[in-house]
């Protein structure tokens, strides 16, 4: 596995070694020792999640203000554009975002640390999105940064208006949302 730090160095794109032949392929999607060597981190993952979404669905930008979750995300079917926004007020990259295309074909994963809002938009007919989290889902602490906040300026690769949940349509702007110290 290889790791590449993004423009926000705490967000890391990981590319596994793929062993393939005429029968198919094999890859190691997670190995705690290798992850620690690449990132310097040893997260304790406590929950695995799987979502399926149709083309044009945009989920996010979600975070938990208490019990913040680090997320290791990947796509096993389809393609998404995945985004992380730094919500750590003391960070030099506060309010900035990074994004990466994660697909079933490129097998890339992205590490989104605690203290970041996270979201994705589906680029393919549908996408199966898997992610490991470092803390449990706590709906009472869940928050949503508005997906199209002009102060953040995420450049979503959209052809049309995205399909959003009511919660995501009502996300808060950066200047009024709850953030981390």
C-alpha positions in Angstrom: 0.0 0.0 0.0 1.1 3.5 -0.7 -0.1 6.7 1.0 -0.2 10.2 -0.5 -0.9 13.3 1.7 -3.2 15.8 0.1 -3.1 19.6 0.2 -4.4 19.2 3.7 -1.7 16.9 5.0 -3.8 15.1 7.6 -6.1 13.8 4.9 -4.4 10.9 3.1 -5.2 9.0 0.0 -4.2 5.3 0.2 -3.6 3.0 -2.8 -3.4 -0.7 -2.1 -1.2 -3.1 -4.0 -3.4 -5.1 -6.4 -2.6 -8.6 -7.4 -4.5 -9.5 -10.5 -4.6 -12.1 -13.2 -7.2 -13.6 -15.6 -9.2 -14.9 -12.6 -9.7 -11.5 -11.0 -7.8 -9.7 -8.3 -6.8 -9.6 -4.6 -6.0 -6.6 -2.4 -5.6 -6.0 1.3 -8.0 -3.3 2.1 -6.8 -2.7 5.6 -3.8 -3.7 7.7 -3.2 -1.9 11.0 0.6 -2.3 10.8 0.8 -0.9 7.3 -1.7 1.9 8.0 0.5 2.9 11.0 3.7 2.8 8.9 2.1 5.0 6.2 0.3 7.5 8.4 1.9 7.4 11.8 -1.6 6.7 13.2 -3.1 3.7 15.0 -6.8 4.3 15.0 -9.1 2.0 16.8 -12.0 1.4 14.3 -15.2 0.5 16.1 -17.8 0.5 13.4 -18.1 -0.4 9.7 -20.8 1.2 7.5 -22.0 0.5 4.0 -24.3 2.8 2.0 -25.6 2.5 -1.6 -26.6 5.6 -3.4 -27.9 6.5 -6.9 -26.1 8.7 -9.4 -26.3 12.4 -8.5 -26.9 11.7 -4.8 -24.8 14.0 -2.6 -24.3 13.0 1.0 -22.8 15.5 3.4 -21.0 17.4 4.6 -21.4 15.4 7.9 -19.5 15.4 11.1 -20.1 14.8 14.8 -19.2 17.7 17.1 -18.8 15.3 20.1 -17.6 11.8 19.6 -15.8 12.9 16.4 -15.2 10.2 13.9 -12.1 9.4 11.9 -13.2 7.7 8.7 -11.4 5.3 6.3 -13.6 5.4 3.2 -13.7 3.5 0.0 -15.9 2.5 -2.9 -16.5 -1.2 -3.9 -19.0 -0.6 -6.7 -19.2 2.6 -8.9 -17.5 5.9 -8.4 -17.8 8.9 -6.1 -16.1 12.3 -5.6 -15.2 12.3 -2.0 -14.6 15.5 0.1 -13.2 16.4 3.5 -13.4 19.9 5.0 -11.2 21.0 7.9 -13.3 22.2 10.7 -10.5 22.5 13.3 -10.5 26.3 14.1 -6.8 26.1 15.3 -5.7 24.4 12.1 -3.8 26.4 9.4 -6.2 24.8 6.8 -9.4 25.6 8.7 -12.3 25.9 6.2 -10.3 24.4 3.3 -11.4 21.3 1.5 -9.7 18.4 -0.5 -11.4 15.9 -2.7 -10.5 12.7 -4.5 -12.2 10.4 -7.0 -12.7 7.0 -5.3 -13.8 4.2 -7.6 -14.2 0.4 -7.6 -11.6 0.4 -10.4 -8.9 2.5 -8.7 -9.4 1.0 -5.3 -8.3 4.2 -3.6 -9.2 4.9 0.0 -9.2 8.2 1.9 -8.4 8.8 5.5 -10.6 11.6 6.9 -9.4 12.5 10.4 -11.7 13.5 13.3 -12.4 17.2 13.1 -13.4 17.2 9.5 -16.8 17.3 7.7 -17.1 14.6 5.1 -19.3 14.0 2.1 -19.4 12.6 -1.4 -21.4 12.8 -4.7 -22.1 9.7 -6.8 -20.6 9.9 -10.3 -21.7 6.4 -11.6 -25.2 4.9 -12.0 -24.9 3.9 -8.3 -22.1 3.4 -5.8 -21.5 1.2 -2.8 -19.6 3.2 -0.3 -17.8 1.5 2.7 -16.3 3.2 5.7 -14.7 2.4 9.0 -15.1 4.8 11.9 -13.1 5.5 15.0 -16.2 6.3 17.1 -19.8 5.2 17.1 -22.6 7.0 15.3 -24.2 9.5 17.8 -27.1 11.2 16.1 -27.5 13.7 18.9 -24.0 15.1 18.1 -24.3 14.9 14.3 -24.0 18.2 12.4 -24.1 19.1 8.7 -22.0 21.8 6.9 -23.9 23.1 3.9 -22.6 21.2 0.9 -22.4 24.4 -1.3 -21.3 27.0 1.2 -19.5 29.6 -0.9 -17.0 30.3 2.0 -15.8 26.7 1.6 -16.2 26.6 -2.2 -16.1 22.8 -2.8 -15.9 22.2 -6.6 -18.3 19.4 -6.9 -18.3 17.7 -10.3 -22.0 18.1 -10.9 -23.9 18.1 -14.2 -27.3 18.8 -12.5 -28.6 19.7 -9.1 -27.6 17.0 -6.7 -30.2 14.7 -5.0 -30.1 15.8 -1.3 -31.7 14.7 1.9 -33.7 17.3 3.8 -31.0 17.4 6.5 -28.3 18.0 3.8 -30.4 20.8 2.2 -30.5 22.6 5.6 -26.8 22.3 6.5 -25.2 25.3 8.3 -22.8 27.8 6.8 -19.2 27.7 8.0 -19.4 31.0 9.8 -22.3 29.7 12.0 -21.7 26.0 12.3 -20.3 24.2 15.3 -16.6 23.7 14.8 -13.7 22.1 16.7 -11.1 24.0 18.7 
